Amino acid sequence: HAEGPAIDALIVSGNGEPTLHPDFPEIAKAIVSVRNLWQPGKKIILFTNGAGLDSRKIAEAANLFDERVVKVDCGSERVFKQVNAPLSRTNLARVLTGIRKLKDVTVQSLFFAGTGTNTLQADVDDWLEVMAMIKPKAVHIQGLSRPSATEGLSACDEDSLYSIASRLERKTQIKALVLP
C-alpha cells in the first residue's frame, strides 16, 4: 500500500446492487477494517439504488461508510416501476423507508426524455416532494450520457436539468450539482 497508487476514496458499487449481497453487513465491516489498517483517513463511499436499505442490518452496515449515495430518479410508484424495472420486492416506499434509516445521504438523480420521460411537470413535482422529505445533504442531477438499454429513452436537454435544479433549490433550499 505504501508503494502503490494514491487513492482518493474507496467506492462500494458494482454491476448489481451491493446491499443485496447476503453478506453485505460482514463485507462492510471488513472494508472499514481494511481501510483503517491500510488507508486510514480515506473515505468509503457506498453507491446504492436503496433496494436493501429497508432492512435494519443493511442500513446499519451502510451507516458504517463515510458517505452514502442513493439513486432516486422519481417520486411516484408508477414512475419508479417504469424507470427502475425492479426484479425484486423493491418499491419506492421501501427505498424511502430505508433512506430514513441512514445518518445522511447524497441523492443521485438521472433525468431523461423520450417515450418514458421522468421530466414531465407532475413527475418532477413528485420528485421534489420526495427530496423535501428525504432532506439529502446533497443532490446530483444528471442526464443520460450514453445510449440507454431501454428503447425510446434519450438525453434531456441541459436547460431541463438546470431548470429542475432551480426548482429544487426554490422549493427546498437544497442546491443541486448538475452533471449534464
Beta strands, then each sheet from edge to edge (+ up, - down):
strand 1: 9-12
strand 2: 43-48
strand 3: 67-71
strand 4: 106-114
strand 5: 138-143
strand 6: 153-155
strand 7: 176-179
sheet 1: 1+ 2+ 3+ 4+ 5+ 7+
sheet 2: 1+ 2+ 3+ 4+ 6-
end
